């Protein structure tokens, strides 16, 4: 089952529409998006529409942002940890931004039901209960 989840997560990252387009139907309508480890003042978002609003009005204010997966780690029967390279453009400055981050994704019934972003890969490994 977990290898199947890793493959689902790979397809989500490969989808050109990304999470804000529902990743080709692979995102549950009531999915949670938790950015609190990166932006402590942000609540947990519910649903793709809330994620779209965050993308358009959040820290990057609608600027281009891209996530390049570097490594997929099978955590358990539901969770996959992904090391990602975040490539973005600063909203006000236009300066390029590159961050080494991690995403913890929970899959149930072949759909993403929870997404948690981490700015620090070590924190993500610890939260997932994996060795560094």
C-alpha positions in Angstrom: 0.0 0.0 0.0 2.7 2.5 0.9 4.6 2.0 -2.4 1.3 2.8 -4.1 1.1 6.0 -2.1 4.6 7.0 -3.1 3.6 6.6 -6.7 0.4 8.7 -6.2 2.6 11.4 -4.7 5.0 11.2 -7.6 2.0 11.8 -10.0 0.8 14.7 -7.9 4.2 16.5 -8.3 4.3 15.6 -12.0 0.9 17.1 -12.6 1.4 20.5 -14.3 -1.7 21.9 -12.7 -0.3 21.2 -9.2 -2.2 21.2 -5.9 -4.1 24.4 -6.6 -5.8 22.7 -9.6 -6.6 19.6 -7.5 -3.7 17.6 -9.0 -5.8 15.9 -11.5 -8.5 14.8 -9.0 -5.9 13.3 -6.6 -6.7 15.9 -3.8 -9.7 15.3 -1.6 -12.2 18.2 -1.6 -11.7 18.7 2.2 -7.9 18.2 2.2 -6.0 20.1 4.9 -2.9 22.2 4.0 -0.7 23.0 7.0 1.9 25.7 6.5 2.3 26.4 10.3 5.9 25.1 10.4 6.9 27.6 7.7 4.5 30.5 8.5 3.5 30.2 12.2 0.8 32.9 11.8 -1.1 31.0 9.1 -4.0 28.7 10.1 -4.4 25.3 8.6 -6.2 25.7 5.3 -9.2 23.5 4.3 -9.8 22.7 0.6 -8.2 23.6 -2.7 -10.0 27.0 -2.9 -8.4 28.1 0.4 -5.0 26.9 -1.0 -5.5 29.0 -4.1 -6.3 32.1 -2.0 -3.1 31.5 0.0 -1.1 31.1 -3.2 -2.5 34.4 -4.6 -2.4 36.5 -1.4 0.2 34.8 0.7 4.0 35.4 1.1 4.7 35.1 -2.6 1.6 37.1 -3.6 0.8 35.3 -6.8 4.4 35.2 -8.0 5.6 32.1 -9.7 6.5 29.2 -7.4 7.7 25.8 -8.4 8.4 22.6 -6.3 10.9 20.2 -7.6 10.8 16.8 -5.7 14.3 15.5 -5.0 13.5 12.5 -2.8 10.4 10.5 -1.8 10.5 8.7 1.6 7.9 6.1 2.5 6.9 6.9 6.1 4.0 4.5 6.9 0.8 3.2 5.4 -0.5 6.7 4.8 2.3 9.2 4.8 5.0 10.1 2.3 7.8 12.6 3.0 9.1 14.5 0.0 12.3 16.5 0.0 11.7 19.4 -2.4 13.5 22.3 -3.9 11.3 25.4 -3.8 12.0 27.9 -6.6 10.1 31.2 -6.4 10.4 34.9 -7.1 10.1 37.4 -4.3 6.7 39.2 -4.6 8.0 42.7 -3.9 11.7 42.4 -4.9 11.5 40.1 -7.9 14.6 38.4 -6.5 14.9 34.6 -7.1 14.4 32.5 -4.1 15.5 28.9 -3.6 14.8 26.8 -0.5 15.5 23.2 0.4 12.3 22.1 2.2 10.1 19.1 2.9 6.4 18.2 2.4 4.7 15.5 4.4 1.7 14.1 2.5 -1.0 11.9 3.8 -2.9 9.7 1.3 -6.2 7.9 2.0 -8.3 6.1 -0.6 -5.7 7.2 -3.2 -6.2 10.9 -2.6 -4.2 13.6 -0.8 -6.1 14.4 2.5 -3.3 16.3 4.3 -0.3 18.3 3.3 2.2 19.7 5.8 5.1 22.0 4.7 8.4 22.1 6.6 11.1 24.7 6.0 13.7 22.4 7.5 14.2 18.9 6.4 15.6 17.7 9.7 12.4 18.9 11.4 10.3 17.0 8.9 12.3 13.8 9.5 11.9 14.1 13.2 8.2 14.8 12.9 7.8 11.7 10.7 9.8 9.6 13.1 12.5 8.9 10.5 16.3 8.8 11.2 18.3 11.7 9.7 
